Amino acid sequence: MKSLSVAQTNQIITFLEQQQSTRQIVAYTDLNHSTISQVCFELCPDLQKASGGCPSLVTSTDMHHAI
């Protein structure tokens, strides 16, 4: 991993705490995606991760009717 200054590390942590994605942080900082992911893994392991994916097309009512 590229050595980062304290200011860069603090900036990345601030963006992560604001729920910014790594792609957005890359656009702001011009750092590599893997560098930001490594900082997140090492310094912010307790941050909640986005669930991602698409919402289900089948509702619970639809499932009940299908059964």
N, CA, C and O atoms as a Maestro MAE file, in Angstrom:
{
 s_m_m2io_version
 :::
 2.0.0
}

f_m_ct {
 s_m_title
 :::
 protein
 m_atom[268] {
  # First column is atom index #
  i_m_mmod_type
  r_m_x_coord
  r_m_y_coord
  r_m_z_coord
  i_m_residue_number
  s_m_chain_name
  s_m_pdb_residue_name
  s_m_pdb_atom_name
  i_m_atomic_number
  :::
  1 25 0.840 -1.176 0.000 1 A "MET " " N  " 7
  2 3 0.000 0.000 0.000 1 A "MET " " CA " 6
  3 2 0.882 1.234 0.000 1 A "MET " " C  " 6
  4 15 1.895 1.286 0.697 1 A "MET " " O  " 8
  5 25 0.495 2.218 -0.777 2 A "LYS " " N  " 7
  6 3 1.213 3.481 -0.850 2 A "LYS " " CA " 6
  7 2 1.151 4.176 0.507 2 A "LYS " " C  " 6
  8 15 0.099 4.208 1.145 2 A "LYS " " O  " 8
  9 25 2.282 4.733 0.947 3 A "SER " " N  " 7
  10 3 2.271 5.404 2.237 3 A "SER " " CA " 6
  11 2 1.456 6.690 2.127 3 A "SER " " C  " 6
  12 15 1.643 7.482 1.203 3 A "SER " " O  " 8
  13 25 0.567 6.879 3.068 4 A "LEU " " N  " 7
  14 3 -0.329 8.021 3.064 4 A "LEU " " CA " 6
  15 2 0.047 8.990 4.168 4 A "LEU " " C  " 6
  16 15 0.552 8.590 5.217 4 A "LEU " " O  " 8
  17 25 -0.202 10.256 3.924 5 A "SER " " N  " 7
  18 3 0.010 11.239 4.977 5 A "SER " " CA " 6
  19 2 -1.142 11.138 5.980 5 A "SER " " C  " 6
  20 15 -2.178 10.535 5.701 5 A "SER " " O  " 8
  21 25 -0.942 11.726 7.119 6 A "VAL " " N  " 7
  22 3 -1.973 11.712 8.152 6 A "VAL " " CA " 6
  23 2 -3.216 12.446 7.655 6 A "VAL " " C  " 6
  24 15 -4.337 12.029 7.945 6 A "VAL " " O  " 8
  25 25 -3.026 13.527 6.914 7 A "ALA " " N  " 7
  26 3 -4.159 14.291 6.395 7 A "ALA " " CA " 6
  27 2 -4.982 13.462 5.408 7 A "ALA " " C  " 6
  28 15 -6.212 13.497 5.439 7 A "ALA " " O  " 8
  29 25 -4.300 12.717 4.532 8 A "GLN " " N  " 7
  30 3 -5.010 11.864 3.572 8 A "GLN " " CA " 6
  31 2 -5.787 10.764 4.290 8 A "GLN " " C  " 6
  32 15 -6.932 10.478 3.943 8 A "GLN " " O  " 8
  33 25 -5.166 10.157 5.283 9 A "THR " " N  " 7
  34 3 -5.832 9.097 6.039 9 A "THR " " CA " 6
  35 2 -7.059 9.641 6.755 9 A "THR " " C  " 6
  36 15 -8.113 9.006 6.743 9 A "THR " " O  " 8
  37 25 -6.936 10.803 7.377 10 A "ASN " " N  " 7
  38 3 -8.068 11.412 8.073 10 A "ASN " " CA " 6
  39 2 -9.179 11.775 7.095 10 A "ASN " " C  " 6
  40 15 -10.359 11.642 7.417 10 A "ASN " " O  " 8
  41 25 -8.806 12.232 5.905 11 A "GLN " " N  " 7
  42 3 -9.799 12.581 4.892 11 A "GLN " " CA " 6
  43 2 -10.568 11.332 4.445 11 A "GLN " " C  " 6
  44 15 -11.789 11.376 4.291 11 A "GLN " " O  " 8
  45 25 -9.862 10.233 4.240 12 A "ILE " " N  " 7
  46 3 -10.505 8.980 3.837 12 A "ILE " " CA " 6
  47 2 -11.453 8.503 4.933 12 A "ILE " " C  " 6
  48 15 -12.576 8.094 4.640 12 A "ILE " " O  " 8
  49 25 -11.021 8.550 6.176 13 A "ILE " " N  " 7
  50 3 -11.859 8.115 7.293 13 A "ILE " " CA " 6
  51 2 -13.101 8.994 7.393 13 A "ILE " " C  " 6
  52 15 -14.194 8.492 7.656 13 A "ILE " " O  " 8
  53 25 -12.948 10.296 7.187 14 A "THR " " N  " 7
  54 3 -14.098 11.198 7.216 14 A "THR " " CA " 6
  55 2 -15.099 10.830 6.133 14 A "THR " " C  " 6
  56 15 -16.300 10.775 6.395 14 A "THR " " O  " 8
  57 25 -14.621 10.576 4.921 15 A "PHE " " N  " 7
  58 3 -15.509 10.177 3.834 15 A "PHE " " CA " 6
  59 2 -16.204 8.847 4.147 15 A "PHE " " C  " 6
  60 15 -17.391 8.686 3.864 15 A "PHE " " O  " 8
  61 25 -15.478 7.910 4.720 16 A "LEU " " N  " 7
  62 3 -16.071 6.615 5.056 16 A "LEU " " CA " 6
  63 2 -17.155 6.766 6.120 16 A "LEU " " C  " 6
  64 15 -18.191 6.106 6.049 16 A "LEU " " O  " 8
  65 25 -16.923 7.624 7.096 17 A "GLU " " N  " 7
  66 3 -17.915 7.847 8.142 17 A "GLU " " CA " 6
  67 2 -19.159 8.550 7.604 17 A "GLU " " C  " 6
  68 15 -20.237 8.438 8.188 17 A "GLU " " O  " 8
  69 25 -19.013 9.272 6.494 18 A "GLN " " N  " 7
  70 3 -20.147 9.939 5.848 18 A "GLN " " CA " 6
  71 2 -20.860 9.018 4.869 18 A "GLN " " C  " 6
  72 15 -21.693 9.465 4.081 18 A "GLN " " O  " 8
  73 25 -20.532 7.737 4.921 19 A "GLN " " N  " 7
  74 3 -21.153 6.704 4.076 19 A "GLN " " CA " 6
  75 2 -20.884 6.916 2.582 19 A "GLN " " C  " 6
  76 15 -21.717 6.556 1.750 19 A "GLN " " O  " 8
  77 25 -19.738 7.491 2.239 20 A "GLN " " N  " 7
  78 3 -19.349 7.639 0.841 20 A "GLN " " CA " 6
  79 2 -18.836 6.294 0.338 20 A "GLN " " C  " 6
  80 15 -18.223 5.533 1.088 20 A "GLN " " O  " 8
  81 25 -19.090 6.011 -0.923 21 A "SER " " N  " 7
  82 3 -18.585 4.770 -1.502 21 A "SER " " CA " 6
  83 2 -17.107 4.936 -1.833 21 A "SER " " C  " 6
  84 15 -16.595 6.054 -1.902 21 A "SER " " O  " 8
  85 25 -16.434 3.817 -2.036 22 A "THR " " N  " 7
  86 3 -15.013 3.899 -2.383 22 A "THR " " CA " 6
  87 2 -14.825 4.570 -3.743 22 A "THR " " C  " 6
  88 15 -13.824 5.254 -3.958 22 A "THR " " O  " 8
  89 25 -15.762 4.386 -4.649 23 A "ARG " " N  " 7
  90 3 -15.665 5.057 -5.949 23 A "ARG " " CA " 6
  91 2 -15.745 6.567 -5.807 23 A "ARG " " C  " 6
  92 15 -15.024 7.296 -6.489 23 A "ARG " " O  " 8
  93 25 -16.615 7.041 -4.925 24 A "GLN " " N  " 7
  94 3 -16.721 8.476 -4.695 24 A "GLN " " CA " 6
  95 2 -15.453 9.007 -4.045 24 A "GLN " " C  " 6
  96 15 -14.988 10.097 -4.382 24 A "GLN " " O  " 8
  97 25 -14.892 8.244 -3.115 25 A "ILE " " N  " 7
  98 3 -13.661 8.677 -2.448 25 A "ILE " " CA " 6
  99 2 -12.507 8.709 -3.440 25 A "ILE " " C  " 6
  100 15 -11.667 9.607 -3.379 25 A "ILE " " O  " 8
  101 25 -12.452 7.734 -4.360 26 A "VAL " " N  " 7
  102 3 -11.418 7.729 -5.394 26 A "VAL " " CA " 6
  103 2 -11.520 8.996 -6.237 26 A "VAL " " C  " 6
  104 15 -10.501 9.594 -6.583 26 A "VAL " " O  " 8
  105 25 -12.740 9.408 -6.569 27 A "ALA " " N  " 7
  106 3 -12.934 10.614 -7.377 27 A "ALA " " CA " 6
  107 2 -12.457 11.864 -6.638 27 A "ALA " " C  " 6
  108 15 -11.899 12.774 -7.251 27 A "ALA " " O  " 8
  109 25 -12.675 11.911 -5.317 28 A "TYR " " N  " 7
  110 3 -12.259 13.072 -4.536 28 A "TYR " " CA " 6
  111 2 -10.759 13.110 -4.299 28 A "TYR " " C  " 6
  112 15 -10.153 14.180 -4.357 28 A "TYR " " O  " 8
  113 25 -10.151 11.964 -4.032 29 A "THR " " N  " 7
  114 3 -8.763 11.940 -3.566 29 A "THR " " CA " 6
  115 2 -7.737 11.542 -4.618 29 A "THR " " C  " 6
  116 15 -6.542 11.754 -4.417 29 A "THR " " O  " 8
  117 25 -8.174 10.973 -5.725 30 A "ASP " " N  " 7
  118 3 -7.264 10.467 -6.769 30 A "ASP " " CA " 6
  119 2 -6.322 9.380 -6.243 30 A "ASP " " C  " 6
  120 15 -5.199 9.232 -6.726 30 A "ASP " " O  " 8
  121 25 -6.791 8.626 -5.252 31 A "LEU " " N  " 7
  122 3 -6.042 7.484 -4.764 31 A "LEU " " CA " 6
  123 2 -6.622 6.220 -5.369 31 A "LEU " " C  " 6
  124 15 -7.710 6.245 -5.944 31 A "LEU " " O  " 8
  125 25 -5.912 5.132 -5.245 32 A "ASN " " N  " 7
  126 3 -6.340 3.855 -5.791 32 A "ASN " " CA " 6
  127 2 -7.452 3.247 -4.932 32 A "ASN " " C  " 6
  128 15 -7.490 3.441 -3.717 32 A "ASN " " O  " 8
  129 25 -8.345 2.518 -5.577 33 A "HIS " " N  " 7
  130 3 -9.462 1.855 -4.893 33 A "HIS " " CA " 6
  131 2 -8.958 0.899 -3.819 33 A "HIS " " C  " 6
  132 15 -9.519 0.834 -2.725 33 A "HIS " " O  " 8
  133 25 -7.914 0.168 -4.127 34 A "SER " " N  " 7
  134 3 -7.397 -0.808 -3.160 34 A "SER " " CA " 6
  135 2 -6.790 -0.113 -1.939 34 A "SER " " C  " 6
  136 15 -6.857 -0.651 -0.834 34 A "SER " " O  " 8
  137 25 -6.210 1.052 -2.116 35 A "THR " " N  " 7
  138 3 -5.650 1.804 -0.991 35 A "THR " " CA " 6
  139 2 -6.761 2.218 -0.035 35 A "THR " " C  " 6
  140 15 -6.617 2.106 1.182 35 A "THR " " O  " 8
  141 25 -7.861 2.692 -0.588 36 A "ILE " " N  " 7
  142 3 -8.989 3.118 0.239 36 A "ILE " " CA " 6
  143 2 -9.616 1.919 0.934 36 A "ILE " " C  " 6
  144 15 -9.993 2.009 2.102 36 A "ILE " " O  " 8
  145 25 -9.730 0.809 0.236 37 A "SER " " N  " 7
  146 3 -10.279 -0.401 0.845 37 A "SER " " CA " 6
  147 2 -9.396 -0.890 1.985 37 A "SER " " C  " 6
  148 15 -9.902 -1.341 3.012 37 A "SER " " O  " 8
  149 25 -8.099 -0.806 1.815 38 A "GLN " " N  " 7
  150 3 -7.154 -1.233 2.851 38 A "GLN " " CA " 6
  151 2 -7.268 -0.346 4.086 38 A "GLN " " C  " 6
  152 15 -7.245 -0.844 5.211 38 A "GLN " " O  " 8
  153 25 -7.392 0.981 3.881 39 A "VAL " " N  " 7
  154 3 -7.565 1.900 5.009 39 A "VAL " " CA " 6
  155 2 -8.858 1.566 5.749 39 A "VAL " " C  " 6
  156 15 -8.891 1.558 6.980 39 A "VAL " " O  " 8
  157 25 -9.914 1.295 5.000 40 A "CYS " " N  " 7
  158 3 -11.193 0.940 5.607 40 A "CYS " " CA " 6
  159 2 -11.064 -0.347 6.414 40 A "CYS " " C  " 6
  160 15 -11.579 -0.435 7.528 40 A "CYS " " O  " 8
  161 25 -10.390 -1.328 5.866 41 A "PHE " " N  " 7
  162 3 -10.227 -2.619 6.537 41 A "PHE " " CA " 6
  163 2 -9.408 -2.482 7.818 41 A "PHE " " C  " 6
  164 15 -9.748 -3.081 8.838 41 A "PHE " " O  " 8
  165 25 -8.330 -1.696 7.770 42 A "GLU " " N  " 7
  166 3 -7.424 -1.590 8.907 42 A "GLU " " CA " 6
  167 2 -7.919 -0.632 9.988 42 A "GLU " " C  " 6
  168 15 -7.804 -0.930 11.177 42 A "GLU " " O  " 8
  169 25 -8.471 0.515 9.585 43 A "LEU " " N  " 7
  170 3 -8.764 1.560 10.555 43 A "LEU " " CA " 6
  171 2 -10.247 1.711 10.899 43 A "LEU " " C  " 6
  172 15 -10.584 2.305 11.923 43 A "LEU " " O  " 8
  173 25 -11.120 1.187 10.067 44 A "CYS " " N  " 7
  174 3 -12.565 1.342 10.303 44 A "CYS " " CA " 6
  175 2 -13.290 0.010 10.138 44 A "CYS " " C  " 6
  176 15 -14.228 -0.070 9.346 44 A "CYS " " O  " 8
  177 25 -12.894 -1.025 10.849 45 A "PRO " " N  " 7
  178 3 -13.530 -2.327 10.638 45 A "PRO " " CA " 6
  179 2 -14.976 -2.389 11.135 45 A "PRO " " C  " 6
  180 15 -15.725 -3.284 10.745 45 A "PRO " " O  " 8
  181 25 -15.375 -1.440 11.997 46 A "ASP " " N  " 7
  182 3 -16.709 -1.491 12.573 46 A "ASP " " CA " 6
  183 2 -17.753 -0.708 11.783 46 A "ASP " " C  " 6
  184 15 -18.917 -0.663 12.183 46 A "ASP " " O  " 8
  185 25 -17.358 -0.089 10.667 47 A "LEU " " N  " 7
  186 3 -18.324 0.639 9.852 47 A "LEU " " CA " 6
  187 2 -19.302 -0.324 9.200 47 A "LEU " " C  " 6
  188 15 -18.934 -1.417 8.770 47 A "LEU " " O  " 8
  189 25 -20.547 0.105 9.138 48 A "GLN " " N  " 7
  190 3 -21.568 -0.717 8.518 48 A "GLN " " CA " 6
  191 2 -21.406 -0.668 7.003 48 A "GLN " " C  " 6
  192 15 -21.214 0.401 6.424 48 A "GLN " " O  " 8
  193 25 -21.486 -1.825 6.375 49 A "LYS " " N  " 7
  194 3 -21.334 -1.919 4.940 49 A "LYS " " CA " 6
  195 2 -22.699 -1.847 4.275 49 A "LYS " " C  " 6
  196 15 -23.698 -2.274 4.854 49 A "LYS " " O  " 8
  197 25 -22.745 -1.311 3.065 50 A "ALA " " N  " 7
  198 3 -23.984 -1.220 2.315 50 A "ALA " " CA " 6
  199 2 -24.458 -2.621 1.938 50 A "ALA " " C  " 6
  200 15 -23.653 -3.500 1.632 50 A "ALA " " O  " 8
  201 25 -25.758 -2.812 1.965 51 A "SER " " N  " 7
  202 3 -26.305 -4.127 1.643 51 A "SER " " CA " 6
  203 2 -26.197 -4.419 0.157 51 A "SER " " C  " 6
  204 15 -25.994 -5.570 -0.229 51 A "SER " " O  " 8
  205 25 -26.328 -3.412 -0.676 52 A "GLY " " N  " 7
  206 3 -26.186 -3.579 -2.120 52 A "GLY " " CA " 6
  207 2 -27.290 -4.422 -2.719 52 A "GLY " " C  " 6
  208 15 -28.200 -4.868 -2.019 52 A "GLY " " O  " 8
  209 25 -27.204 -4.632 -3.995 53 A "GLY " " N  " 7
  210 3 -28.180 -5.455 -4.680 53 A "GLY " " CA " 6
  211 2 -29.462 -4.714 -4.991 53 A "GLY " " C  " 6
  212 15 -29.622 -3.543 -4.648 53 A "GLY " " O  " 8
  213 25 -30.351 -5.399 -5.631 54 A "CYS " " N  " 7
  214 3 -31.644 -4.834 -6.019 54 A "CYS " " CA " 6
  215 2 -32.718 -5.336 -5.056 54 A "CYS " " C  " 6
  216 15 -32.586 -6.414 -4.475 54 A "CYS " " O  " 8
  217 25 -33.779 -4.551 -4.891 55 A "PRO " " N  " 7
  218 3 -34.866 -5.036 -4.055 55 A "PRO " " CA " 6
  219 2 -35.562 -6.222 -4.715 55 A "PRO " " C  " 6
  220 15 -35.560 -6.356 -5.939 55 A "PRO " " O  " 8
  221 25 -36.138 -7.053 -3.915 56 A "SER " " N  " 7
  222 3 -36.813 -8.235 -4.421 56 A "SER " " CA " 6
  223 2 -38.047 -7.846 -5.224 56 A "SER " " C  " 6
  224 15 -38.779 -6.932 -4.845 56 A "SER " " O  " 8
  225 25 -38.273 -8.538 -6.326 57 A "LEU " " N  " 7
  226 3 -39.449 -8.292 -7.147 57 A "LEU " " CA " 6
  227 2 -40.666 -9.033 -6.611 57 A "LEU " " C  " 6
  228 15 -41.802 -8.684 -6.934 57 A "LEU " " O  " 8
  229 25 -40.433 -10.051 -5.796 58 A "VAL " " N  " 7
  230 3 -41.515 -10.849 -5.248 58 A "VAL " " CA " 6
  231 2 -41.764 -10.397 -3.816 58 A "VAL " " C  " 6
  232 15 -40.877 -10.490 -2.968 58 A "VAL " " O  " 8
  233 25 -42.969 -9.910 -3.547 59 A "THR " " N  " 7
  234 3 -43.313 -9.469 -2.202 59 A "THR " " CA " 6
  235 2 -43.726 -10.660 -1.357 59 A "THR " " C  " 6
  236 15 -43.939 -11.757 -1.874 59 A "THR " " O  " 8
  237 25 -43.838 -10.443 -0.073 60 A "SER " " N  " 7
  238 3 -44.258 -11.528 0.814 60 A "SER " " CA " 6
  239 2 -45.690 -11.959 0.505 60 A "SER " " C  " 6
  240 15 -46.034 -13.129 0.670 60 A "SER " " O  " 8
  241 25 -46.529 -11.016 0.054 61 A "THR " " N  " 7
  242 3 -47.902 -11.355 -0.325 61 A "THR " " CA " 6
  243 2 -47.902 -12.284 -1.546 61 A "THR " " C  " 6
  244 15 -48.647 -13.263 -1.594 61 A "THR " " O  " 8
  245 25 -47.057 -11.960 -2.528 62 A "ASP " " N  " 7
  246 3 -46.944 -12.804 -3.713 62 A "ASP " " CA " 6
  247 2 -46.477 -14.213 -3.348 62 A "ASP " " C  " 6
  248 15 -46.981 -15.199 -3.886 62 A "ASP " " O  " 8
  249 25 -45.515 -14.300 -2.434 63 A "MET " " N  " 7
  250 3 -45.029 -15.605 -2.002 63 A "MET " " CA " 6
  251 2 -46.141 -16.385 -1.315 63 A "MET " " C  " 6
  252 15 -46.277 -17.589 -1.528 63 A "MET " " O  " 8
  253 25 -46.924 -15.720 -0.504 64 A "HIS " " N  " 7
  254 3 -48.026 -16.384 0.194 64 A "HIS " " CA " 6
  255 2 -49.048 -16.922 -0.803 64 A "HIS " " C  " 6
  256 15 -49.548 -18.035 -0.643 64 A "HIS " " O  " 8
  257 25 -49.357 -16.134 -1.830 65 A "HIS " " N  " 7
  258 3 -50.306 -16.588 -2.843 65 A "HIS " " CA " 6
  259 2 -49.739 -17.747 -3.666 65 A "HIS " " C  " 6
  260 15 -50.484 -18.637 -4.077 65 A "HIS " " O  " 8
  261 25 -48.461 -17.740 -3.900 66 A "ALA " " N  " 7
  262 3 -47.844 -18.801 -4.686 66 A "ALA " " CA " 6
  263 2 -47.853 -20.131 -3.931 66 A "ALA " " C  " 6
  264 15 -47.996 -21.199 -4.525 66 A "ALA " " O  " 8
  265 25 -47.698 -20.043 -2.630 67 A "ILE " " N  " 7
  266 3 -47.670 -21.263 -1.814 67 A "ILE " " CA " 6
  267 2 -49.062 -21.846 -1.736 67 A "ILE " " C  " 6
  268 15 -49.264 -22.878 -1.097 67 A "ILE " " O  " 8
  :::
 }
 m_bond[267] {
  # First column is bond index #
  i_m_from
  i_m_to
  i_m_order
  :::
  1 1 2 1
  2 2 3 1
  3 3 4 2
  4 3 5 1
  5 5 6 1
  6 6 7 1
  7 7 8 2
  8 7 9 1
  9 9 10 1
  10 10 11 1
  11 11 12 2
  12 11 13 1
  13 13 14 1
  14 14 15 1
  15 15 16 2
  16 15 17 1
  17 17 18 1
  18 18 19 1
  19 19 20 2
  20 19 21 1
  21 21 22 1
  22 22 23 1
  23 23 24 2
  24 23 25 1
  25 25 26 1
  26 26 27 1
  27 27 28 2
  28 27 29 1
  29 29 30 1
  30 30 31 1
  31 31 32 2
  32 31 33 1
  33 33 34 1
  34 34 35 1
  35 35 36 2
  36 35 37 1
  37 37 38 1
  38 38 39 1
  39 39 40 2
  40 39 41 1
  41 41 42 1
  42 42 43 1
  43 43 44 2
  44 43 45 1
  45 45 46 1
  46 46 47 1
  47 47 48 2
  48 47 49 1
  49 49 50 1
  50 50 51 1
  51 51 52 2
  52 51 53 1
  53 53 54 1
  54 54 55 1
  55 55 56 2
  56 55 57 1
  57 57 58 1
  58 58 59 1
  59 59 60 2
  60 59 61 1
  61 61 62 1
  62 62 63 1
  63 63 64 2
  64 63 65 1
  65 65 66 1
  66 66 67 1
  67 67 68 2
  68 67 69 1
  69 69 70 1
  70 70 71 1
  71 71 72 2
  72 71 73 1
  73 73 74 1
  74 74 75 1
  75 75 76 2
  76 75 77 1
  77 77 78 1
  78 78 79 1
  79 79 80 2
  80 79 81 1
  81 81 82 1
  82 82 83 1
  83 83 84 2
  84 83 85 1
  85 85 86 1
  86 86 87 1
  87 87 88 2
  88 87 89 1
  89 89 90 1
  90 90 91 1
  91 91 92 2
  92 91 93 1
  93 93 94 1
  94 94 95 1
  95 95 96 2
  96 95 97 1
  97 97 98 1
  98 98 99 1
  99 99 100 2
  100 99 101 1
  101 101 102 1
  102 102 103 1
  103 103 104 2
  104 103 105 1
  105 105 106 1
  106 106 107 1
  107 107 108 2
  108 107 109 1
  109 109 110 1
  110 110 111 1
  111 111 112 2
  112 111 113 1
  113 113 114 1
  114 114 115 1
  115 115 116 2
  116 115 117 1
  117 117 118 1
  118 118 119 1
  119 119 120 2
  120 119 121 1
  121 121 122 1
  122 122 123 1
  123 123 124 2
  124 123 125 1
  125 125 126 1
  126 126 127 1
  127 127 128 2
  128 127 129 1
  129 129 130 1
  130 130 131 1
  131 131 132 2
  132 131 133 1
  133 133 134 1
  134 134 135 1
  135 135 136 2
  136 135 137 1
  137 137 138 1
  138 138 139 1
  139 139 140 2
  140 139 141 1
  141 141 142 1
  142 142 143 1
  143 143 144 2
  144 143 145 1
  145 145 146 1
  146 146 147 1
  147 147 148 2
  148 147 149 1
  149 149 150 1
  150 150 151 1
  151 151 152 2
  152 151 153 1
  153 153 154 1
  154 154 155 1
  155 155 156 2
  156 155 157 1
  157 157 158 1
  158 158 159 1
  159 159 160 2
  160 159 161 1
  161 161 162 1
  162 162 163 1
  163 163 164 2
  164 163 165 1
  165 165 166 1
  166 166 167 1
  167 167 168 2
  168 167 169 1
  169 169 170 1
  170 170 171 1
  171 171 172 2
  172 171 173 1
  173 173 174 1
  174 174 175 1
  175 175 176 2
  176 175 177 1
  177 177 178 1
  178 178 179 1
  179 179 180 2
  180 179 181 1
  181 181 182 1
  182 182 183 1
  183 183 184 2
  184 183 185 1
  185 185 186 1
  186 186 187 1
  187 187 188 2
  188 187 189 1
  189 189 190 1
  190 190 191 1
  191 191 192 2
  192 191 193 1
  193 193 194 1
  194 194 195 1
  195 195 196 2
  196 195 197 1
  197 197 198 1
  198 198 199 1
  199 199 200 2
  200 199 201 1
  201 201 202 1
  202 202 203 1
  203 203 204 2
  204 203 205 1
  205 205 206 1
  206 206 207 1
  207 207 208 2
  208 207 209 1
  209 209 210 1
  210 210 211 1
  211 211 212 2
  212 211 213 1
  213 213 214 1
  214 214 215 1
  215 215 216 2
  216 215 217 1
  217 217 218 1
  218 218 219 1
  219 219 220 2
  220 219 221 1
  221 221 222 1
  222 222 223 1
  223 223 224 2
  224 223 225 1
  225 225 226 1
  226 226 227 1
  227 227 228 2
  228 227 229 1
  229 229 230 1
  230 230 231 1
  231 231 232 2
  232 231 233 1
  233 233 234 1
  234 234 235 1
  235 235 236 2
  236 235 237 1
  237 237 238 1
  238 238 239 1
  239 239 240 2
  240 239 241 1
  241 241 242 1
  242 242 243 1
  243 243 244 2
  244 243 245 1
  245 245 246 1
  246 246 247 1
  247 247 248 2
  248 247 249 1
  249 249 250 1
  250 250 251 1
  251 251 252 2
  252 251 253 1
  253 253 254 1
  254 254 255 1
  255 255 256 2
  256 255 257 1
  257 257 258 1
  258 258 259 1
  259 259 260 2
  260 259 261 1
  261 261 262 1
  262 262 263 1
  263 263 264 2
  264 263 265 1
  265 265 266 1
  266 266 267 1
  267 267 268 2
  :::
 }
}
